[in-house]
Amino acid sequence: MLQSSLRICGTSSLRTAVVLQSGISGLGSDSRRSFSRIDGYNHYYGKLKNQEGMLRDAARNEAYRAAFEAARPRLQGATVMDIGTGSGILAFLAAQYGAKKVYAIEGSPEIARVASRLARANNLHHIVEIVPKHLEKVTFDDIPAGSVDIIVSELFSHFLVGEIGLQVVTLAKQRFLRPGGLVLPEIAWLKLSPFEDPALGAELRARHSFWEQTDFMGLDLTAALPLAAEQQLKEIVLDIVQPEELLIPPEQSPGECLDLVGPDDPEVWRKISFELQFPDRTRDATIDGLCGWWDAVFSGDCMGDKPPVLSTAPGAPPTVWAQCRFLLDRPLVASATARLTVKCELRAHVQRESYSIQMEVRNHESGKVAYVGPVELSNCYARHFAKPNAFPVVDKNGLAPAADGGTGGHRAPLAL
Ligand SMILES: C[S@@+](CC[C@H](N)C(=O)[O-])C[C@H]1O[C@@H](n2cnc3c(N)ncnc32)[C@H](O)[C@@H]1O
């Protein structure tokens, strides 16, 4: 999860790991989820700087705290399972809100050890039991079947699903949740809005212009150009998007609602496909791409009229996830009132580590169609972290200015 706080990536990504508003500058943590092997994934979450990035994400933490507050009556004396406990934060919160037993499941051995130490140091080890395993490997000897009252998790990534978290929650529900038990959060929205930004396409093309050189130390590099271009087209762009950059404001943008509680079979998450119709835009435009984000809603029956929401929308308090920008293969001209639809398909990778996304945007007035992808959600370009100069310009004293203006961070502060 982080400007002054977003979650992620270098040029690839797990989460953007810098948090905002709480005055926290970029931590320089690794991007969330760009690994092709589960070892790399464990290693990423085993690094404390990446856990720290999530803990610094005040908007994220506050949404979970509000959900626990609303569910306080249900938490009294309850048995809770926290899937992917990381540092243990949600497990410890559950204990503080009255749970009598918390199973804190963590697949990364390094961070599981840290969570154990924190449990003991905070005298919560009588309540919080760290289970240092992937959820998929947890047996009924570890946790009795159907014995859990509340499942909580934060396994979200880019465009929500990037880290194969929904499957894990469904599996846990199937095996360990008692009938009528609570799952936090209960639903999530995948949201899309078109944008016009001709400069973005030009900028992305310029990213591989390095390989256009015909005399780089006497070498012609252009043979690498097609691959450089292809690799960049396969990246999603993570960015901080302002609401006014969108052709449909976030609150009017259409979305697909995912029921995180309903399914009994994790396989249902193998393919997620939906079609949305966009309302009229603010103006005629040449659409360059779609901005994507998600909102998770703690909507259980105990949550009252205004359920807590963890929103990663443009304009919402910044989070480690920032927003995704999906570039169309070609710009699509559309009048403000043209009927515009998008078909979106997300497919889990065979190795079940991430998803690829494909979209078809259709202008029903002109009959023209443009496409996104397939792009891997685990393959990110964290544009908000990109700096114009990879190597700092030195001043007349031969000193490089601190990238964060002197606070000691590795990345330039994010302009929100
Ligand atoms: C995004 S972090 C969240 C950590 C913590 N819950 C928090 O809110 O700060 C997700 C954690 O889940 C762990 N994880 C991911 N998939 C898992 C699985 N299938 N079983 C157990 N742990 C998993 C990761 O190693 C990581 O520590």
The ligand as a Tripos MOL2 file, in Angstrom:
@<TRIPOS>MOLECULE
LIG
   27    29     1     0     0
SMALL
NO_CHARGES

@<TRIPOS>ATOM
      1 C1         -1.1040   -6.6590    1.1440 C.3       1 LIG1
      2 S1         -0.3490   -7.5140    2.4220 S.3       1 LIG1
      3 C2         -1.3870   -7.0820    3.7750 C.3       1 LIG1
      4 C3         -0.6930   -7.2720    5.0940 C.3       1 LIG1
      5 C4         -1.5300   -6.8730    6.2870 C.3       1 LIG1
      6 N1         -2.7500   -7.6630    6.3620 N.3       1 LIG1
      7 C5         -1.8600   -5.4140    6.2970 C.2       1 LIG1
      8 O1         -3.0460   -5.0950    6.1500 O.co2     1 LIG1
      9 O2         -0.9600   -4.5800    6.4160 O.co2     1 LIG1
     10 C6         -0.8050   -9.1320    2.0160 C.3       1 LIG1
     11 C7         -0.0990  -10.1840    2.8330 C.3       1 LIG1
     12 O3         -0.7110  -11.4180    2.5320 O.3       1 LIG1
     13 C8          0.2660  -12.4270    2.4110 C.3       1 LIG1
     14 N2         -0.3410  -13.4490    1.5390 N.ar      1 LIG1
     15 C9         -0.6650  -13.3190    0.2380 C.ar      1 LIG1
     16 N3         -1.2590  -14.4240   -0.2220 N.ar      1 LIG1
     17 C10        -1.3420  -15.2750    0.8370 C.ar      1 LIG1
     18 C11        -1.8600  -16.5900    1.0040 C.ar      1 LIG1
     19 N4         -2.4090  -17.2440   -0.0150 N.pl3     1 LIG1
     20 N5         -1.7650  -17.1690    2.2160 N.ar      1 LIG1
     21 C12        -1.1930  -16.4960    3.2560 C.ar      1 LIG1
     22 N6         -0.6710  -15.2630    3.1490 N.ar      1 LIG1
     23 C13        -0.7500  -14.6430    1.9540 C.ar      1 LIG1
     24 C14         1.4680  -11.7070    1.8340 C.3       1 LIG1
     25 O4          2.6800  -12.3880    2.1010 O.3       1 LIG1
     26 C15         1.3680  -10.3610    2.5250 C.3       1 LIG1
     27 O5          2.1080  -10.3160    3.7290 O.3       1 LIG1
@<TRIPOS>BOND
     1     1     2 1
     2     2     3 1
     3     2    10 1
     4     3     4 1
     5     4     5 1
     6     5     6 1
     7     5     7 1
     8     7     8 2
     9     7     9 1
    10    10    11 1
    11    11    12 1
    12    11    26 1
    13    12    13 1
    14    13    14 1
    15    13    24 1
    16    14    15 ar
    17    14    23 ar
    18    15    16 ar
    19    16    17 ar
    20    17    18 ar
    21    17    23 ar
    22    18    19 1
    23    18    20 ar
    24    20    21 ar
    25    21    22 ar
    26    22    23 ar
    27    24    25 1
    28    24    26 1
    29    26    27 1
@<TRIPOS>SUBSTRUCTURE
     1 LIG1         1 GROUP 0 **** ****
